[in-house]
């Protein structure tokens, strides 16, 4: 296997080698879950004149949890949900030492990080690494020179992130270059998710069967910062353990300005976020600082992030934080989901009584024979903010001329052989080999890729790529690894080149965009980052069913970079005997379950 150690990576290679050696020799920090969180949950780092290597030790284990009152099996990092926050300064080097204490493989993706010069750490088995075998350690190490803002990390193997492997990843801007340094007084992270009362195994088994008719599982509840409240009378099945739980509480001081970093880590749900009686000043989308834009509520799809500033200038009282599901873009049918998730915003001096504030939608009593009003939030949550209202604070001209144009058509089709409804991009349902990743295959200059791997090669540096997502069905949040792209157009119906209005003046830059129901989204990016980059719908169930393609970018340059030895070593461990993709987390029987 070809390997490399360019001089610019020398200190990184030395650091990784030392960490790997220490990991093997000093088992206590990794085997004792009480030691690791102290390292991973340090206070925000002080800004220094020179970048630092920030080191985090993670242990991945099975456990049980009842974040909304219903107890279920989960997979956690350092026994935390959400998992440990990574918070560093731009320019710092991030090192994450993973101990996989599961009995199955795993991997981690750093959502929003472009992984420039570190493509093998993007964390996607089958594309840029092999999975981390059970009972072993692996070190991710990457720079942050090119990225700033609100991001997140999550598992990227076998739907494991649905079972608890998620957390915030914050890259702080140095004071000298932070345009919003004096715009707020404090900040808080707000991690949103949908939540299921079963592990992914049984849910996937039903979803990937003819019985589901292609309808992904509907969540049972939603959480804010890992907390929620579920009515135990509605538990299905009725014998699931259920008890009291706590909502998320945010303590605010009157007449201060709070930056809320809002991250949607859901498996499937889009949300409409709001705080009763308060407006939201939007200042960031997916790591891009924006010209401030005031809204009453904020739609946020899975994988997306926003920063908003909230001013606590209302009457001293307690207020509901509302996270309303995009019910219009969830599958129809009978379910027990409460479509509104609540958290509490408590003003200092207001006490601890539950809020009595009222949201913007107050349903009227329907007249006889009329259907009840539908909360407009259930529809609004399914679409991104107005594209033409969002412009980066630092302008960048629209990328042109277009060198590579891809029309990507999203569809679902029932397989005539097994009866399973699968997702397709341009008629191809993705299927890759986790133990033979594209980055490894690319070391062979004459590599030929199988059709289901859906490899698109980008060979010319600085070429401009345009992707037109044609969506004939429900909404899909598409995420591109390795890049922040420009959003050129977005809307209902068909996109027509030269006729459909485009966002040509300082277009929005982000990494996750919604292709609306029966609509389109158009994005552009520049070919300048050698690597293998996944492009996929971020509804995690749709990843399992094939809505994925990959860009092999600058393959010759990538081949010349080689692969670090410890990354290549992952591929020396063969796939487990009888391994079948997309089986999900199937908990062990209670008597044999691993201790939580």
C-alpha positions as CSV (number, residue, x, y, z in Angstrom):
1,X,0.0,0.0,0.0
2,X,1.3,3.4,-0.9
3,X,1.8,5.7,2.1
4,X,3.2,9.2,2.4
5,X,4.5,11.6,4.9
6,X,4.9,15.1,3.4
7,X,7.0,17.6,5.4
8,X,3.9,19.7,6.1
9,X,2.3,16.7,7.8
10,X,5.4,15.6,9.8
11,X,4.4,17.0,13.1
12,X,0.9,15.6,12.7
13,X,2.3,12.1,11.9
14,X,4.6,12.3,15.0
15,X,1.7,13.4,17.2
16,X,-0.6,10.6,15.9
17,X,2.2,8.0,16.4
18,X,2.8,9.1,20.0
19,X,-0.9,9.1,20.8
20,X,-1.4,5.7,19.3
21,X,1.5,4.4,21.4
22,X,0.2,6.0,24.6
23,X,-3.2,4.7,23.9
24,X,-1.9,1.1,23.8
25,X,0.4,1.5,26.8
26,X,-1.8,3.6,29.1
27,X,-5.2,1.9,29.1
28,X,-6.6,3.7,32.1
29,X,-7.6,7.0,30.4
30,X,-9.5,5.0,27.7
31,X,-11.0,2.2,29.7
32,X,-12.2,4.4,32.6
33,X,-15.2,6.5,31.4
34,X,-14.9,8.8,34.3
35,X,-11.5,10.1,33.1
36,X,-12.3,10.7,29.5
37,X,-15.2,13.2,29.9
38,X,-13.1,15.5,31.9
39,X,-10.8,15.9,28.9
40,X,-13.6,16.2,26.4
41,X,-15.7,18.7,28.4
42,X,-13.1,21.3,29.1
43,X,-14.1,25.0,29.2
44,X,-13.9,26.9,25.9
45,X,-10.2,27.2,25.1
46,X,-8.5,30.6,25.6
47,X,-7.3,32.2,22.4
48,X,-3.5,31.9,21.9
49,X,-1.1,33.5,19.5
50,X,-0.2,30.1,18.1
51,X,-2.5,27.1,17.3
52,X,-2.7,24.3,19.8
53,X,-3.3,20.5,19.4
54,X,-6.6,19.9,21.2
55,X,-6.8,16.2,22.3
56,X,-10.1,14.4,23.1
57,X,-10.3,10.8,24.4
58,X,-13.6,9.0,23.6
59,X,-14.9,5.6,24.6
60,X,-17.9,4.2,22.6
61,X,-20.1,1.9,24.6
62,X,-23.6,0.5,24.8
63,X,-25.9,1.9,27.5
64,X,-29.5,2.6,28.3
65,X,-31.2,6.0,28.5
66,X,-34.6,7.6,29.1
67,X,-34.2,11.2,27.8
68,X,-37.9,11.7,27.4
69,X,-38.9,9.3,30.1
70,X,-39.0,6.1,28.0
71,X,-36.1,3.8,28.6
72,X,-34.3,2.4,25.6
73,X,-30.9,1.0,24.6
74,X,-28.4,3.5,23.1
75,X,-24.9,3.9,22.0
76,X,-22.9,6.7,23.6
77,X,-19.5,8.4,23.7
78,X,-18.2,8.7,27.3
79,X,-21.7,7.8,28.6
80,X,-23.0,11.2,27.5
81,X,-26.0,12.2,25.4
82,X,-25.6,14.4,23.5
83,X,-22.0,13.4,23.2
84,X,-18.9,15.4,24.3
85,X,-18.7,18.9,22.8
86,X,-15.6,19.7,20.7
87,X,-14.9,23.4,21.0
88,X,-11.6,24.8,19.6
89,X,-10.2,27.9,18.0
90,X,-9.8,28.3,14.3
91,X,-6.3,27.1,13.4
92,X,-6.2,24.6,16.2
93,X,-5.4,21.0,15.4
94,X,-8.1,18.5,16.6
95,X,-7.1,15.0,17.7
96,X,-9.8,12.5,18.7
97,X,-8.7,9.1,20.1
98,X,-11.5,6.6,19.7
99,X,-11.8,3.4,21.8
100,X,-14.4,1.2,20.2
101,X,-15.8,-0.8,23.1
102,X,-18.7,-2.1,21.0
103,X,-18.9,-5.6,19.5
104,X,-19.4,-4.1,16.0
105,X,-17.5,-1.6,13.9
106,X,-18.0,2.2,13.9
107,X,-16.7,5.4,12.4
108,X,-17.2,9.2,12.9
109,X,-17.9,12.1,10.5
110,X,-17.1,15.7,11.3
111,X,-20.1,17.4,9.6
112,X,-19.1,20.8,8.2
113,X,-15.4,20.2,8.3
114,X,-13.9,20.3,4.7
115,X,-11.0,18.0,5.7
116,X,-8.6,19.8,3.4
117,X,-5.3,17.9,3.4
118,X,-6.9,15.3,5.7
119,X,-9.4,13.5,3.4
120,X,-8.9,10.1,5.0
121,X,-10.4,11.4,8.3
122,X,-13.8,12.3,6.8
123,X,-15.2,9.2,8.4
124,X,-17.3,7.5,5.7
125,X,-16.6,3.7,5.3
126,X,-16.6,2.6,1.7
127,X,-15.4,6.1,0.6
128,X,-12.5,7.4,2.6
129,X,-11.8,4.8,5.3
130,X,-12.6,1.3,6.5
131,X,-14.6,1.1,9.7
132,X,-13.0,1.0,13.2
133,X,-13.1,-2.7,14.3
134,X,-14.6,-3.6,17.6
135,X,-12.2,-3.7,20.5
136,X,-9.7,-1.4,18.8
137,X,-8.5,2.2,19.0
138,X,-8.2,4.7,16.2
139,X,-7.1,8.3,16.0
140,X,-8.7,11.1,13.9
141,X,-6.6,14.2,13.5
142,X,-7.4,17.2,11.4
143,X,-6.8,20.9,11.1
144,X,-9.3,23.8,11.3
145,X,-7.5,26.5,9.2
146,X,-10.3,26.7,6.7
147,X,-13.4,26.4,8.8
148,X,-15.2,28.4,11.5
149,X,-18.6,28.4,13.1
150,X,-21.3,25.9,14.2
151,X,-20.8,22.2,13.2
152,X,-21.4,18.8,14.6
153,X,-20.0,15.3,14.7
154,X,-21.9,12.0,14.3
155,X,-21.3,8.3,13.6
156,X,-21.3,7.4,9.9
157,X,-21.7,3.6,10.0
158,X,-24.9,1.6,10.0
159,X,-27.2,4.3,11.2
160,X,-25.5,4.4,14.6
161,X,-26.0,8.2,15.0
162,X,-29.7,7.6,15.4
163,X,-28.9,5.6,18.6
164,X,-27.0,8.4,20.3
165,X,-23.7,9.1,18.6
166,X,-23.9,12.9,18.0
167,X,-22.4,16.1,19.5
168,X,-21.6,19.7,18.8
169,X,-18.4,20.8,17.0
170,X,-17.7,24.5,17.5
171,X,-14.8,26.3,15.7
172,X,-14.4,29.7,17.4
173,X,-13.3,32.7,15.4
174,X,-10.4,34.6,16.9
175,X,-11.5,38.0,18.4
176,X,-9.5,40.0,15.9
177,X,-11.5,38.6,13.0
178,X,-14.9,37.8,14.7
179,X,-17.4,40.2,13.1
180,X,-20.0,39.5,15.8
181,X,-17.6,39.8,18.8
182,X,-19.5,42.7,20.3
183,X,-23.0,41.7,19.1
184,X,-23.7,39.2,21.9
185,X,-22.9,38.7,25.6
186,X,-23.1,34.9,26.0
187,X,-23.8,31.9,23.9
188,X,-25.6,28.6,24.2
189,X,-25.7,25.4,22.1
190,X,-29.2,24.2,21.2
191,X,-29.1,20.6,19.9
192,X,-32.3,19.4,18.3
193,X,-33.2,15.9,17.4
194,X,-36.1,13.5,16.7
195,X,-36.1,10.5,19.0
196,X,-37.3,6.9,18.6
197,X,-38.3,4.5,21.4
198,X,-36.7,1.6,19.7
199,X,-33.2,1.0,18.5
200,X,-32.5,1.2,14.8
201,X,-32.3,-2.6,14.3
202,X,-36.0,-3.4,14.4
203,X,-36.9,-0.1,12.8
204,X,-34.6,-0.7,9.8
205,X,-35.8,-4.3,9.4
206,X,-39.3,-3.1,8.9
207,X,-38.3,-0.1,6.8
208,X,-36.2,-2.2,4.4
209,X,-39.1,-4.6,3.8
210,X,-42.0,-4.5,1.3
211,X,-44.3,-3.8,4.3
212,X,-43.1,-0.3,4.8
213,X,-44.0,0.8,1.2
214,X,-40.9,3.1,1.4
215,X,-42.2,5.1,4.4
216,X,-39.4,5.8,6.9
217,X,-40.1,5.3,10.6
218,X,-41.9,8.2,12.3
219,X,-40.2,9.5,15.4
220,X,-41.9,9.1,18.8
221,X,-40.8,12.4,20.2
222,X,-38.3,15.2,20.0
223,X,-35.5,16.4,22.3
224,X,-33.7,19.7,23.0
225,X,-30.2,19.2,24.3
226,X,-31.0,15.6,25.0
227,X,-34.1,16.3,27.1
228,X,-37.8,16.0,26.5
229,X,-41.1,14.9,28.0
230,X,-43.3,12.1,26.7
231,X,-46.8,11.3,27.9
232,X,-46.5,7.7,29.2
233,X,-50.1,7.0,28.4
234,X,-49.2,7.1,24.7
235,X,-46.2,4.7,24.8
236,X,-46.3,2.0,22.1
237,X,-45.9,-0.8,22.9
238,X,-47.5,-0.2,26.3
239,X,-45.0,-2.3,28.2
240,X,-42.0,0.0,27.5
241,X,-40.6,1.4,30.7
242,X,-41.7,5.0,31.1
243,X,-41.4,7.6,33.9
244,X,-40.9,11.3,34.7
245,X,-38.4,13.3,32.7
246,X,-37.2,16.9,32.5
247,X,-37.4,19.5,29.7
248,X,-34.4,21.5,28.7
249,X,-34.0,24.7,30.7
250,X,-32.1,27.8,29.6
251,X,-31.4,30.4,32.3
252,X,-31.2,33.9,30.8
253,X,-30.5,37.3,32.5
254,X,-32.8,40.1,31.5
255,X,-31.5,42.7,29.0
256,X,-28.7,40.6,27.6
257,X,-27.9,39.2,24.1
258,X,-27.6,35.5,23.7
259,X,-26.1,33.7,20.7
260,X,-27.9,30.4,20.2
261,X,-26.0,27.9,18.1
262,X,-28.9,25.7,16.8
263,X,-28.0,22.2,15.4
264,X,-30.5,19.8,13.9
265,X,-29.1,16.3,14.5
266,X,-32.3,14.5,13.6
267,X,-32.5,11.3,11.7
268,X,-35.5,12.5,9.6
269,X,-37.3,15.5,11.0
270,X,-37.2,19.2,10.0
271,X,-38.2,21.7,12.7
272,X,-39.5,25.2,13.1
273,X,-37.7,26.8,16.0
274,X,-39.0,29.8,18.0
275,X,-39.1,31.4,21.4
276,X,-42.5,32.8,22.5
277,X,-42.4,36.6,22.5
278,X,-38.9,36.9,21.1
279,X,-37.4,37.5,17.6
280,X,-34.4,35.8,16.2
281,X,-31.6,37.6,14.5
282,X,-30.0,35.1,12.1
283,X,-26.2,35.6,11.8
284,X,-24.8,32.2,10.6
285,X,-25.8,29.3,8.4
286,X,-23.7,26.2,8.4
287,X,-20.5,28.0,9.4
288,X,-21.0,31.0,7.1
289,X,-21.4,34.4,8.7
290,X,-24.5,36.2,7.3
291,X,-25.7,39.8,6.9
292,X,-28.0,39.8,10.0
293,X,-31.6,38.9,9.1
294,X,-34.6,39.1,11.6
295,X,-37.2,36.3,11.8
296,X,-39.9,35.2,14.1
297,X,-39.2,31.5,13.6
298,X,-36.5,29.5,12.0
299,X,-36.9,26.4,9.8
300,X,-34.0,24.0,10.2
301,X,-33.6,20.7,8.4
302,X,-31.6,17.7,9.5
303,X,-27.9,18.4,9.2
304,X,-28.3,22.2,9.1
305,X,-27.0,24.7,11.7
306,X,-27.9,28.3,12.4
307,X,-26.7,30.9,14.9
308,X,-29.3,33.5,16.1
309,X,-29.1,36.3,18.6
310,X,-31.9,36.6,21.1
311,X,-32.3,39.7,23.2
312,X,-33.9,39.2,26.6
313,X,-35.8,42.5,26.6
314,X,-39.3,41.2,27.4
315,X,-41.2,41.2,30.7
316,X,-39.4,39.2,33.4
317,X,-41.2,35.8,33.1
318,X,-40.6,32.3,31.7
319,X,-41.2,31.6,28.1
320,X,-41.6,28.4,26.0
321,X,-38.9,27.5,23.5
322,X,-40.9,25.8,20.7
323,X,-39.5,23.2,18.3
324,X,-42.3,22.2,16.0
325,X,-42.0,19.2,13.7
326,X,-42.4,19.5,10.0
327,X,-45.4,17.2,10.0
328,X,-46.1,17.9,6.4
329,X,-42.9,16.2,5.4
330,X,-43.2,13.1,7.6
331,X,-44.8,9.9,6.3
332,X,-48.6,9.8,6.8
333,X,-50.2,7.2,9.1
334,X,-51.0,6.5,12.8
335,X,-48.3,7.5,15.2
336,X,-47.9,8.7,18.8
337,X,-45.7,11.7,18.0
338,X,-46.4,15.0,19.9
339,X,-45.5,17.5,17.1
340,X,-44.4,20.3,19.5
341,X,-41.3,19.9,21.6
342,X,-41.0,22.4,24.5
343,X,-38.0,23.8,26.4
344,X,-38.1,26.5,29.1
345,X,-36.4,29.9,28.9
346,X,-36.3,31.2,32.4
347,X,-35.5,34.9,33.1
348,X,-33.6,35.5,36.3
349,X,-36.1,36.7,38.9
350,X,-39.0,34.9,37.3
351,X,-38.9,31.8,39.5
352,X,-39.3,28.2,38.3
353,X,-43.0,28.0,37.5
354,X,-43.7,26.5,34.0
355,X,-44.1,29.1,31.3
356,X,-47.6,30.3,30.4
357,X,-46.6,32.1,27.2
358,X,-48.6,31.5,24.0
359,X,-47.1,30.7,20.6
360,X,-47.9,32.5,17.4
361,X,-50.4,29.9,16.3
362,X,-53.5,29.7,18.5
363,X,-56.1,27.4,16.8
364,X,-59.7,28.5,16.6
365,X,-62.5,26.2,17.5
366,X,-63.7,24.8,14.2
367,X,-67.3,25.4,13.2
368,X,-69.5,22.3,13.0
369,X,-68.5,20.1,10.1
370,X,-65.2,21.9,9.6
371,X,-61.8,20.4,10.0
372,X,-59.5,21.9,12.7
373,X,-56.9,24.4,11.6
374,X,-53.5,23.0,10.7
375,X,-50.5,24.7,12.4
376,X,-48.7,26.5,9.6
377,X,-45.5,25.5,11.2
378,X,-46.0,21.9,10.2
379,X,-45.6,23.1,6.5
380,X,-43.1,26.0,7.0
381,X,-40.6,23.6,8.8
382,X,-40.3,21.7,5.5
383,X,-38.7,24.5,3.6
384,X,-35.4,26.5,4.0
385,X,-35.4,30.2,4.8
386,X,-35.9,32.5,1.8
387,X,-32.7,32.0,-0.2
388,X,-32.8,35.6,-1.5
389,X,-32.8,37.0,2.0
390,X,-29.6,35.2,3.1
391,X,-26.3,36.6,2.0
392,X,-22.8,36.0,3.4
393,X,-21.2,38.8,5.4
394,X,-18.1,38.2,3.4
395,X,-19.1,38.4,-0.3
396,X,-17.8,35.9,-2.8
397,X,-18.8,36.2,-6.5
398,X,-20.9,33.5,-8.1
399,X,-18.8,30.6,-9.4
400,X,-18.6,30.6,-13.2
401,X,-18.3,29.5,-15.8
402,X,-19.7,26.0,-15.2
403,X,-17.3,23.2,-16.2
404,X,-19.2,20.1,-15.0
405,X,-23.0,20.1,-14.9
406,X,-24.9,17.2,-13.1
407,X,-28.6,16.8,-13.3
408,X,-29.4,14.6,-10.3
409,X,-32.9,13.2,-10.3
410,X,-34.3,11.8,-7.0
411,X,-36.7,8.9,-7.2
412,X,-37.9,5.9,-5.3
413,X,-38.8,2.6,-6.9
414,X,-39.9,-0.8,-5.7
415,X,-37.4,-3.5,-6.5
416,X,-39.1,-6.2,-8.6
417,X,-37.0,-8.9,-7.0
418,X,-37.3,-8.3,-3.2
419,X,-40.2,-5.8,-3.2
420,X,-38.2,-3.2,-1.2
421,X,-38.7,0.4,-2.1
422,X,-35.3,1.9,-2.7
423,X,-34.0,5.4,-3.2
424,X,-32.2,6.3,-6.5
425,X,-30.2,9.1,-7.8
426,X,-30.3,9.1,-11.6
427,X,-31.6,5.5,-11.5
428,X,-28.8,4.2,-9.3
429,X,-29.3,3.0,-5.7
430,X,-26.0,3.3,-3.9
431,X,-24.3,0.3,-2.5
432,X,-20.6,0.4,-1.5
433,X,-18.1,-1.9,0.2
434,X,-17.2,-0.5,3.6
435,X,-14.0,-2.6,3.6
436,X,-12.8,-1.5,0.2
437,X,-13.2,2.3,0.2
438,X,-12.8,4.4,-2.9
439,X,-9.8,6.2,-1.5
440,X,-8.0,2.8,-1.3
441,X,-9.1,1.7,-4.8
442,X,-7.9,5.0,-6.2
443,X,-4.3,4.0,-5.4
444,X,-4.6,1.8,-8.4
445,X,-4.4,4.2,-11.4
446,X,-6.5,1.9,-13.5
447,X,-9.3,1.4,-10.9
448,X,-12.7,0.7,-12.3
449,X,-15.7,1.3,-10.0
450,X,-18.9,-0.7,-9.8
451,X,-22.1,1.1,-10.9
452,X,-23.8,0.9,-7.5
453,X,-20.8,2.8,-6.0
454,X,-21.9,5.8,-8.0
455,X,-18.5,7.4,-8.4
456,X,-18.3,10.7,-10.3
457,X,-14.7,11.7,-11.1
458,X,-13.6,15.4,-11.1
459,X,-10.2,15.6,-12.8
460,X,-9.6,19.3,-13.5
461,X,-8.5,21.6,-10.7
462,X,-10.5,24.8,-10.3
463,X,-13.3,23.5,-12.5
464,X,-16.8,24.8,-11.4
465,X,-19.3,22.0,-10.7
466,X,-23.0,22.7,-10.8
467,X,-25.5,20.1,-9.4
468,X,-29.2,20.5,-10.2
469,X,-31.3,18.4,-7.8
470,X,-34.6,17.5,-9.4
471,X,-36.9,16.2,-6.7
472,X,-40.1,14.5,-7.6
473,X,-41.5,13.6,-4.1
474,X,-41.0,14.7,-0.5
475,X,-38.4,17.2,0.7
476,X,-34.7,16.0,1.0
477,X,-31.9,17.8,2.8
478,X,-28.8,17.2,0.7
479,X,-25.3,17.4,2.3
480,X,-22.0,17.5,0.5
481,X,-18.8,16.4,2.3
482,X,-15.5,18.2,1.7
483,X,-17.0,21.5,0.6
484,X,-19.1,24.6,1.4
485,X,-21.1,25.2,-1.8
486,X,-23.0,28.1,-3.2
487,X,-26.8,27.8,-3.3
488,X,-27.7,29.3,-6.7
489,X,-31.5,28.5,-6.9
490,X,-34.2,26.7,-4.9
491,X,-37.9,26.4,-5.2
492,X,-41.0,24.5,-6.4
493,X,-41.5,22.9,-9.8
494,X,-38.8,22.4,-12.4
495,X,-35.6,24.3,-12.7
496,X,-35.0,25.8,-16.2
497,X,-31.5,27.0,-17.0
498,X,-31.7,30.6,-18.1
499,X,-35.3,31.1,-17.1
500,X,-35.5,30.3,-13.4
501,X,-34.3,33.2,-11.2
502,X,-31.0,32.5,-9.6
503,X,-29.2,33.9,-6.5
504,X,-26.4,35.5,-8.5
505,X,-25.3,38.3,-6.2
506,X,-23.2,37.0,-3.3
507,X,-25.1,33.7,-3.1
508,X,-25.5,31.8,0.2
509,X,-22.7,29.4,1.1
510,X,-23.5,26.3,3.2
511,X,-23.1,22.5,3.2
512,X,-26.7,21.2,3.6
513,X,-29.6,22.4,1.4
514,X,-33.2,21.4,1.2
515,X,-34.6,20.2,-2.2
516,X,-38.3,21.0,-1.5
517,X,-41.1,18.7,-2.2
518,X,-41.7,18.4,-6.0
519,X,-39.0,21.1,-6.4
520,X,-35.3,21.8,-7.1
521,X,-32.1,23.0,-5.5
522,X,-29.1,24.2,-7.5
523,X,-25.6,24.3,-6.0
524,X,-22.1,25.1,-7.2
525,X,-18.6,24.4,-5.8
526,X,-15.0,24.6,-7.1
527,X,-12.8,21.5,-7.6
528,X,-9.9,22.3,-5.3
529,X,-10.0,19.7,-2.5
530,X,-8.5,16.2,-3.4
531,X,-10.6,13.5,-1.7
532,X,-13.6,11.2,-1.9
533,X,-16.7,13.2,-0.9
534,X,-20.1,11.8,-0.2
535,X,-23.2,13.6,-1.6
536,X,-26.4,12.3,0.1
537,X,-29.8,13.0,1.5
538,X,-29.3,13.6,5.2
539,X,-32.5,11.8,6.2
540,X,-30.6,8.9,7.6
541,X,-33.1,6.3,6.6
542,X,-32.7,7.4,3.0
543,X,-29.0,6.9,3.2
544,X,-29.8,3.2,4.0
545,X,-32.0,2.9,1.0
546,X,-29.5,4.4,-1.5
547,X,-29.8,8.2,-1.9
548,X,-26.1,8.6,-2.0
549,X,-23.4,9.3,-4.7
550,X,-19.7,10.2,-4.3
551,X,-17.3,12.6,-6.0
552,X,-13.8,11.4,-6.5
553,X,-12.1,14.7,-6.6
554,X,-8.7,15.2,-8.3
555,X,-7.8,11.5,-8.2
556,X,-4.2,11.9,-9.4
557,X,-3.4,14.4,-6.6
558,X,-5.2,12.2,-4.1
559,X,-3.2,9.2,-5.2
560,X,0.1,11.2,-4.8
561,X,-0.9,12.0,-1.2
562,X,-1.1,8.3,-0.4
563,X,-2.8,7.1,2.8
564,X,-1.4,7.2,6.3
565,X,-0.4,3.8,7.6
566,X,-2.8,3.7,10.6
567,X,-5.7,4.5,8.2
568,X,-4.7,1.8,5.8
569,X,-4.3,-0.6,8.7
570,X,-8.1,-0.4,9.3
571,X,-8.6,-2.2,6.0
572,X,-6.5,-5.2,7.1
573,X,-9.4,-6.3,9.3
574,X,-11.9,-8.1,7.0
575,X,-15.6,-7.6,7.2
576,X,-17.2,-9.8,9.8
577,X,-18.4,-13.2,8.6
578,X,-21.9,-12.9,7.4
579,X,-22.0,-9.1,7.6
580,X,-25.1,-7.6,5.9
581,X,-25.3,-3.9,5.4
582,X,-28.0,-1.8,7.0
583,X,-29.0,-4.1,9.8
584,X,-28.9,-1.3,12.5
585,X,-28.3,-1.6,16.2
586,X,-30.0,-4.7,17.5
587,X,-29.6,-4.7,21.3
588,X,-28.6,-7.9,23.0
589,X,-31.2,-9.8,25.1
590,X,-31.6,-8.2,28.5
591,X,-29.8,-11.1,30.3
592,X,-26.8,-10.7,28.1
593,X,-26.8,-7.0,27.5
594,X,-23.6,-5.1,28.1
595,X,-23.7,-3.1,31.4
596,X,-24.8,0.6,30.9
